[in-house]
Amino acid sequence: MRKLFLFLLGASLCGAASAQTGLTADVLQQLRGSYTPTPTDKALHNAISSVSIQQMAVNQENTQAKDTYFCVEVPNTGISDQQKSGRCWLFTGTNLLRHRAMKTLGVKDFFFSQNYLFFYDQLEKSNLFLQGVIDSRRQPLDSQMVCWLFQHPLSDGGTYTGVADLVTKYGLVPQDIMAETLVSNSTSEFCGHLKRKLREFGIQLREKGEAGASEKDLQALKVEQLKTVYRLLVMAYGEPPKSFSWAPRKDGRMTREPKTYTPQEFYREVCAPQDDLYADYVMLMNDPSRPYDQVFEIDYDRHLYDGHNWLYVNLDIEDLKKIAIESLKDSTQMYFGCDVGKFLDRQTGYADIRNFDYESLLGTTFGMNKKQRIQTFDSGSTHAMTLMAVDLDKAGKPTKWKVENSWGATSGAAGYIIMTDEWFNEYMFRLVVKRKYCPEKVLNLLKKKPVRLPAWDPMFIEEE
């Protein structure tokens, strides 16, 4: 009888909770009573049902011809195309190196092979995941770290530190030595199959660990698993060359006798003298959800198990702009990350917070600030491009910025995106600059121990 009483009491409490928090008949009646459609509401319903919201929200008061003049601009030498892949970070990183290589080679048309580095990126990320599973094997399967690992075994996105670590370890090859494949140009399907296989391998490692397998045995099993991963990657992308014979071409003809290189030798020769791609650069962030003038490091935000996490100095946006302007004035482009999809007119390639008037169309406001958008996962750095120009007013203040994109020469403004300074304030996040453009205050901050953030921090978003 006592058990029955407790059951009925529990059911009663659940019912009371539902009455207070659920969508009861009374609440539904209030909601329905709050809506009285006007002729305008009906017209908007008809329109939104058949036309995209963005197209309907175009702000006609902001469709005038766009200003494309920039007083400070680093010359560019060609637009790349990542096609239907999430490799913007890789195209941006190699595009920065390409300018130096073209000068060394004395050519006006040259691209590195993104496919070559991407092969090793996927192999290294597979090892990163499997080793992470081994390291966390004593944690419960439902722990936050283990859950995060199995949710993110691999992706085609990335950051600048991935470029730096991959190039330093594996070197570079010309595009024609390891050309793109159908899979590398459209990575999502194959990545899906590889992620499924990695999760299977991860469970095998945990089960072996639970059964008492030693660290040595688990490492041996991981190597066997990576052999399967390697074979799958070769099927999708081709096998990377250990060495190759190559000479630069001009007007279709070789300019000298071909020379044999390893990828590491080629990188050192065509990009020399080369800065240390990690130690000689500083990663900056504008993240108002965290204290400024502080250094942060995001755990597992890396491509190689023995590589570098994303470590950055968080700066006020105005301080970050000053560093960017110094770099551009010295004809030095930068790796740049932003939330590209927000208020971007893809046809004109113009990013302006006044491009679309969603509030007037939908009859409501969208009032979160940048800090709140980050905290609620509404905004983050989703795409990497090359920052190459800024326009300044008479007082030296920026009015607009220009980036080289990797969506092909027919996208946006002939392959570029122009953004207003107001848009830059709201949706710019990451910038990688040479140390020499940073003031002493920023360099001194790097001497402090960074605050370590977990892998699932809102700012852990790989650029695609």
Phi and psi in degrees as a GROMACS rama.xvg file:
@    title "Ramachandran Plot"
@    xaxis  label "Phi"
@    yaxis  label "Psi"
@TYPE xy
-61.462  -41.1962  ARG-2
-62.8238  -40.6985  LYS-3
-63.7458  -41.3343  LEU-4
-60.5788  -46.4675  PHE-5
-63.005  -38.1203  LEU-6
-63.2111  -46.2288  PHE-7
-65.3628  -36.998  LEU-8
-63.8411  -43.6823  LEU-9
-62.7262  -42.9616  GLY-10
-63.0225  -37.2858  ALA-11
-65.9811  -42.5273  SER-12
-64.677  -41.1354  LEU-13
-61.3796  -39.2427  CYS-14
-65.6002  -39.5837  GLY-15
-64.5701  -40.3681  ALA-16
-63.9706  -41.3273  ALA-17
-63.4393  -39.0114  SER-18
-63.3706  -32.1946  ALA-19
-85.1651  -32.9794  GLN-20
-114.535  -20.205  THR-21
-84.6442  173.749  GLY-22
-82.7786  86.0463  LEU-23
-77.0705  171.023  THR-24
-60.4902  -36.342  ALA-25
-66.3018  -43.9033  ASP-26
-64.2905  -43.6586  VAL-27
-60.6903  -37.3157  LEU-28
-64.8008  -39.7534  GLN-29
-64.5334  -40.4747  GLN-30
-64.8016  -46.1112  LEU-31
-63.4525  -36.9374  ARG-32
-71.4955  -19.0239  GLY-33
-79.7419  -12.0251  SER-34
-111.685  115.108  TYR-35
-123.142  101.598  THR-36
-63.7845  131.654  PRO-37
-94.2942  167.079  THR-38
-55.7251  -34.8333  PRO-39
-65.9526  -41.7925  THR-40
-60.2811  -42.731  ASP-41
-64.7215  -40.7381  LYS-42
-65.5867  -40.8806  ALA-43
-65.0926  -39.8192  LEU-44
-60.0634  -44.83  HIS-45
-62.5341  -41.4041  ASN-46
-70.5019  -47.9987  ALA-47
-65.8251  -26.0319  ILE-48
-68.7293  -19.1797  SER-49
-128.441  -8.44218  SER-50
-127.583  143.266  VAL-51
-61.831  144.343  SER-52
-61.4163  -41.2479  ILE-53
-62.2565  -42.0521  GLN-54
-62.7468  -39.1116  GLN-55
-73.2639  -24.796  MET-56
-88.761  2.19757  ALA-57
-53.8603  126.165  VAL-58
-82.8186  102.213  ASN-59
-64.5154  -19.7054  GLN-60
-76.6608  -5.98247  GLU-61
-123.969  29.9626  ASN-62
-106.076  16.2687  THR-63
-66.2054  164.491  GLN-64
-56.3084  137.338  ALA-65
-86.3812  144.119  LYS-66
-79.6477  117.587  ASP-67
-111.203  10.8182  THR-68
-86.0446  137.505  TYR-69
-131.316  128.829  PHE-70
-78.584  -22.0536  CYS-71
-127.283  110.127  VAL-72
-144.67  130.619  GLU-73
-86.7711  125.076  VAL-74
-58.3413  143.363  PRO-75
-112.291  161.545  ASN-76
-129.583  19.199  THR-77
144.382  147.434  GLY-78
-103.487  133.051  ILE-79
-97.1625  171.351  SER-80
-141.487  110.311  ASP-81
-78.6449  -8.41012  GLN-82
53.2908  -134.424  GLN-83
-95.6662  50.1892  LYS-84
-127.124  164.274  SER-85
-99.0276  37.4757  GLY-86
-103.014  28.0729  ARG-87
-55.541  -39.5845  CYS-88
-58.8979  -37.021  TRP-89
-76.9502  -40.1966  LEU-90
-65.7812  -42.2167  PHE-91
-63.5695  -46.1877  THR-92
-62.7541  -44.8113  GLY-93
-73.466  -27.9349  THR-94
-65.0887  -35.3685  ASN-95
-63.7323  -38.2342  LEU-96
-75.8187  -27.9825  LEU-97
-60.849  -35.486  ARG-98
-62.4089  -41.6803  HIS-99
-68.7053  -39.2562  ARG-100
-63.8571  -41.3344  ALA-101
-63.5276  -36.9134  MET-102
-67.3986  -42.0611  LYS-103
-64.9116  -41.9765  THR-104
-80.2746  -16.4441  LEU-105
70.2836  35.261  GLY-106
-124.703  161.7  VAL-107
-110.047  0.218068  LYS-108
-141.587  106.086  ASP-109
-159.127  139.256  PHE-110
-137.862  143.693  PHE-111
-78.8494  161.751  PHE-112
-83.8245  110.76  SER-113
-72.5491  -30.2462  GLN-114
-61.0608  -37.9635  ASN-115
-60.3108  -52.3012  TYR-116
-68.6362  -33.5037  LEU-117
-66.3325  -35.1074  PHE-118
-54.6784  -51.6543  PHE-119
-70.645  -29.1241  TYR-120
-60.1983  -46.5946  ASP-121
-69.119  -35.0109  GLN-122
-66.9945  -44.274  LEU-123
-66.6467  -39.8936  GLU-124
-66.7157  -34.0969  LYS-125
-63.0358  -43.8477  SER-126
-65.3968  -39.3319  ASN-127
-58.5428  -44.7048  LEU-128
-66.3539  -50.5898  PHE-129
-63.0277  -39.4296  LEU-130
-68.9846  -34.5012  GLN-131
-62.4804  -37.3705  GLY-132
-65.0769  -42.2678  VAL-133
-62.872  -45.3361  ILE-134
-63.0156  -32.7288  ASP-135
-103.349  16.6869  SER-136
-64.7855  -22.2646  ARG-137
-87.5432  -6.79437  ARG-138
-83.0522  150.527  GLN-139
-60.4137  152.144  PRO-140
-61.1268  -28.1693  LEU-141
-95.4569  11.9102  ASP-142
-68.5979  156.475  SER-143
-62.6367  -38.2864  GLN-144
-67.2856  -46.294  MET-145
-66.7671  -41.0915  VAL-146
-58.9788  -43.9775  CYS-147
-63.1357  -41.5942  TRP-148
-59.5865  -47.8243  LEU-149
-73.4456  -22.1655  PHE-150
-76.0459  -27.8315  GLN-151
-128.815  60.2312  HIS-152
-68.8694  -24.7835  PRO-153
-172.124  151.932  LEU-154
-152.992  168.761  SER-155
-97.0982  0.204514  ASP-156
-83.0924  176.1  GLY-157
-179.447  -169.618  GLY-158
-138.557  176.403  THR-159
-59.9043  -39.3298  TYR-160
-60.6754  -30.6188  THR-161
-63.9971  -43.9311  GLY-162
-59.8168  -48.0758  VAL-163
-60.7425  -45.6065  ALA-164
-69.3459  -40.8866  ASP-165
-67.0356  -45.4727  LEU-166
-64.692  -42.0616  VAL-167
-62.0052  -39.3365  THR-168
-83.3384  -40.9684  LYS-169
-111.379  -7.20132  TYR-170
73.9023  -160.372  GLY-171
-139.996  155.637  LEU-172
-135.456  155.565  VAL-173
-64.5459  156.436  PRO-174
-59.2308  -37.0172  GLN-175
-76.1429  -8.42336  ASP-176
-81.5419  -36.2424  ILE-177
-138.833  87.4772  MET-178
-73.2219  165.52  ALA-179
-65.758  154.329  GLU-180
-119.488  171.445  THR-181
-58.1732  -38.8868  LEU-182
-70.4162  -41.9278  VAL-183
-66.1697  -27.9011  SER-184
-82.1015  -13.0854  ASN-185
-148.251  87.0372  SER-186
-86.8644  -16.9016  THR-187
-63.196  -42.1199  SER-188
-63.9426  -50.4848  GLU-189
-65.2143  -40.0906  PHE-190
-58.1119  -36.4322  CYS-191
-62.2932  -42.9347  GLY-192
-66.7204  -40.0124  HIS-193
-67.6907  -38.7858  LEU-194
-62.6283  -40.3366  LYS-195
-62.1779  -41.9597  ARG-196
-66.6608  -40.6264  LYS-197
-63.5258  -39.4711  LEU-198
-63.3853  -39.1006  ARG-199
-61.4941  -45.6629  GLU-200
-62.5829  -39.2813  PHE-201
-61.8306  -42.8966  GLY-202
-64.5661  -39.2252  ILE-203
-59.8554  -43.1224  GLN-204
-63.4752  -42.427  LEU-205
-64.1488  -42.6052  ARG-206
-65.3815  -40.2717  GLU-207
-63.9107  -40.7479  LYS-208
-63.3387  -42.4057  GLY-209
-65.0961  -28.7017  GLU-210
-81.9495  -0.288623  ALA-211
102.398  9.72087  GLY-212
-62.0197  142.587  ALA-213
-77.3376  167.165  SER-214
-57.8273  -41.6894  GLU-215
-62.5924  -42.1962  LYS-216
-66.1041  -39.1073  ASP-217
-66.5447  -39.5551  LEU-218
-63.4933  -40.0947  GLN-219
-64.8488  -40.4393  ALA-220
-64.3997  -40.2513  LEU-221
-60.746  -41.4955  LYS-222
-62.2285  -41.1097  VAL-223
-63.101  -40.1422  GLU-224
-64.8149  -40.0711  GLN-225
-67.4916  -24.3172  LEU-226
-63.7588  -39.7337  LYS-227
-65.0408  -43.926  THR-228
-59.111  -44.7682  VAL-229
-59.2847  -45.1722  TYR-230
-62.7356  -41.6042  ARG-231
-63.8443  -40.6807  LEU-232
-65.2646  -38.7622  LEU-233
-62.594  -40.6815  VAL-234
-61.0612  -36.1631  MET-235
-85.9674  -39.8744  ALA-236
-119.082  -10.2929  TYR-237
90.9652  163.621  GLY-238
-92.6539  129.115  GLU-239
-64.2502  141.706  PRO-240
-73.9998  143.692  PRO-241
-83.1011  -30.4699  LYS-242
-152.94  163.516  SER-243
-158.379  157.298  PHE-244
-107.247  130.491  SER-245
-157.887  150.693  TRP-246
-143.964  146.249  ALA-247
-65.8899  153.284  PRO-248
-121.051  148.508  ARG-249
-138.695  122.643  LYS-250
56.2183  36.6066  ASP-251
83.2265  -2.51214  GLY-252
-116.211  141.962  ARG-253
-65.9622  136.856  MET-254
-87.8806  -10.4235  THR-255
-160.655  175.433  ARG-256
-67.6144  138.124  GLU-257
-59.1081  148.451  PRO-258
-125.85  145.655  LYS-259
-92.1349  130.987  THR-260
-129.838  155.592  TYR-261
-90.2453  158.796  THR-262
-56.202  -37.0214  PRO-263
-67.7857  -39.2586  GLN-264
-65.438  -40.0057  GLU-265
-63.5218  -44.1012  PHE-266
-59.3804  -47.6333  TYR-267
-64.6728  -35.7262  ARG-268
-75.8933  -47.4969  GLU-269
-83.5069  -19.8999  VAL-270
-106.799  2.49412  CYS-271
-80.2526  149.609  ALA-272
-74.2567  128.635  PRO-273
-108.568  135.028  GLN-274
-66.5095  157.36  ASP-275
-66.2801  117.727  ASP-276
-65.3672  -12.9051  LEU-277
-110.709  -55.9013  TYR-278
-65.7793  -29.3989  ALA-279
-93.7389  6.69379  ASP-280
-125.393  155.548  TYR-281
-123.048  130.218  VAL-282
-91.0565  124.38  MET-283
-113.724  153.266  LEU-284
-141.649  145.823  MET-285
-113.653  98.7174  ASN-286
-128.352  91.6429  ASP-287
-68.5073  -4.74908  PRO-288
-80.5955  -7.63075  SER-289
-122.222  158.384  ARG-290
-62.4853  141.373  PRO-291
-78.7367  165.691  TYR-292
57.4034  42.8246  ASP-293
-142.034  151.499  GLN-294
-101.802  134.363  VAL-295
-126.559  151.959  PHE-296
-134.695  130.867  GLU-297
-99.7978  120.622  ILE-298
-64.7627  138.606  ASP-299
64.0598  10.1261  TYR-300
-87.8319  65.746  ASP-301
-148.769  171.27  ARG-302
-103.868  -31.2559  HIS-303
-110.902  142.397  LEU-304
-59.0331  -40.1297  TYR-305
-98.4968  23.6253  ASP-306
-96.3545  -161.975  GLY-307
-104.024  133.768  HIS-308
-69.7258  161.5  ASN-309
-68.2295  111.331  TRP-310
-119.485  125.336  LEU-311
-142.532  155.707  TYR-312
-96.6446  124.291  VAL-313
-88.6928  118.298  ASN-314
-123.15  151.054  LEU-315
-57.5159  145.133  ASP-316
-59.7959  -35.2571  ILE-317
-69.5557  -36.8659  GLU-318
-66.5163  -39.7019  ASP-319
-64.3485  -40.6169  LEU-320
-61.485  -40.9562  LYS-321
-59.9937  -40.5776  LYS-322
-66.6982  -42.3215  ILE-323
-61.9211  -41.6939  ALA-324
-65.3808  -40.7477  ILE-325
-59.3593  -42.2307  GLU-326
-64.8634  -45.26  SER-327
-66.5631  -37.8558  LEU-328
-63.6367  -23.1157  LYS-329
-97.8462  19.5041  ASP-330
59.0268  39.3472  SER-331
-122.265  116.26  THR-332
-74.9691  168.001  GLN-333
-139.596  151.526  MET-334
-73.8264  130.767  TYR-335
-136.757  131.16  PHE-336
-122.417  139.091  GLY-337
-152.581  175.034  CYS-338
-94.792  80.6867  ASP-339
-64.3472  -27.9595  VAL-340
-75.7852  -13.3401  GLY-341
-80.9672  118.671  LYS-342
57.5972  31.9422  PHE-343
-96.8732  124.848  LEU-344
-85.8695  102.572  ASP-345
-66.2122  -26.619  ARG-346
-70.9362  -43.451  GLN-347
-92.7481  -15.806  THR-348
71.4536  27.4068  GLY-349
-112.654  124.222  TYR-350
-103.949  115.381  ALA-351
-150.352  129.585  ASP-352
-65.4493  -9.33654  ILE-353
-100.04  6.72909  ARG-354
-63.7211  -38.8854  ASN-355
-130.226  134.611  PHE-356
-107.881  79.411  ASP-357
-70.9237  -30.231  TYR-358
-66.0156  -44.6293  GLU-359
-66.5041  -38.5517  SER-360
-66.2899  -46.6535  LEU-361
-93.6323  -8.13476  LEU-362
69.6275  32.9518  GLY-363
-150.513  166.786  THR-364
-102.629  155.988  THR-365
-122.806  93.7165  PHE-366
-103.262  7.10732  GLY-367
-69.2914  141.329  MET-368
-88.3405  -179.956  ASN-369
-60.2973  -42.9847  LYS-370
-58.9551  -46.6161  LYS-371
-68.2356  -34.6809  GLN-372
-65.0405  -37.6872  ARG-373
-67.3758  -47.1794  ILE-374
-62.4305  -28.4244  GLN-375
-101.729  12.4791  THR-376
63.6055  21.4323  PHE-377
-81.8521  -20.7313  ASP-378
-150.743  147.35  SER-379
-173.83  179.439  GLY-380
-78.1582  107.06  SER-381
-107.601  -12.6343  THR-382
-150.823  140.015  HIS-383
-108.417  140.363  ALA-384
-144.814  -179.764  MET-385
-107.024  114.168  THR-386
-75.3612  122.653  LEU-387
-133.324  -7.59394  MET-388
-157.521  152.956  ALA-389
-144.623  144.945  VAL-390
-111.309  133.681  ASP-391
-117.298  144.899  LEU-392
-82.4493  -175.208  ASP-393
-63.5331  -24.4968  LYS-394
-88.2693  1.97131  ALA-395
83.6189  11.8435  GLY-396
-91.6659  140.604  LYS-397
-70.2102  140.478  PRO-398
-113.302  -28.7049  THR-399
-159.304  164.42  LYS-400
-133.607  160.505  TRP-401
-137.283  137.572  LYS-402
-126.37  148.852  VAL-403
-86.7615  122.596  GLU-404
-97.423  175.55  ASN-405
-125.832  39.34  SER-406
-107.537  17.5741  TRP-407
92.9989  159.647  GLY-408
-73.2886  -13.6432  ALA-409
-95.4448  -3.79294  THR-410
-87.6724  149.107  SER-411
55.0609  -135.867  GLY-412
-89.8161  75.1661  ALA-413
56.3138  38.6597  ALA-414
97.5894  -5.75648  GLY-415
-110.116  164.033  TYR-416
-125.992  131.699  ILE-417
-107.62  133.282  ILE-418
-129.121  138.651  MET-419
-70.2442  160.439  THR-420
-66.1079  -33.1467  ASP-421
-63.8439  -40.2004  GLU-422
-65.4339  -42.6299  TRP-423
-54.0684  -44.1899  PHE-424
-59.0951  -41.4912  ASN-425
-85.3261  -32.8873  GLU-426
-127.089  5.83029  TYR-427
-87.1833  139.958  MET-428
-128.974  -53.5771  PHE-429
-115.93  145.228  ARG-430
-147.735  135.024  LEU-431
-115.247  121.616  VAL-432
-129.537  157.026  VAL-433
-70.2057  145.864  LYS-434
-57.6668  -32.9985  ARG-435
-66.0699  -16.4635  LYS-436
-92.4996  -4.15658  TYR-437
-91.8697  137.559  CYS-438
-68.107  163.332  PRO-439
-57.9292  -33.3767  GLU-440
-59.092  -43.2592  LYS-441
-68.8015  -42.6069  VAL-442
-64.4273  -35.0861  LEU-443
-68.2452  -32.6711  ASN-444
-62.345  -33.5272  LEU-445
-67.7423  -14.5879  LEU-446
-80.0454  -12.6822  LYS-447
-85.323  154.362  LYS-448
-68.1332  127.71  LYS-449
-72.4133  152.028  PRO-450
-78.9329  123.737  VAL-451
-92.2143  123.774  ARG-452
-103.572  151.49  LEU-453
-73.4884  162.658  PRO-454
-60.566  -27.1277  ALA-455
-92.849  14.4411  TRP-456
-58.6032  146.456  ASP-457
-54.1366  -25.1313  PRO-458
-84.2083  -2.05423  MET-459
-80.8999  87.1803  PHE-460
-133.942  118.926  ILE-461
-79.9073  138.202  GLU-462
-76.9176  135.595  GLU-463
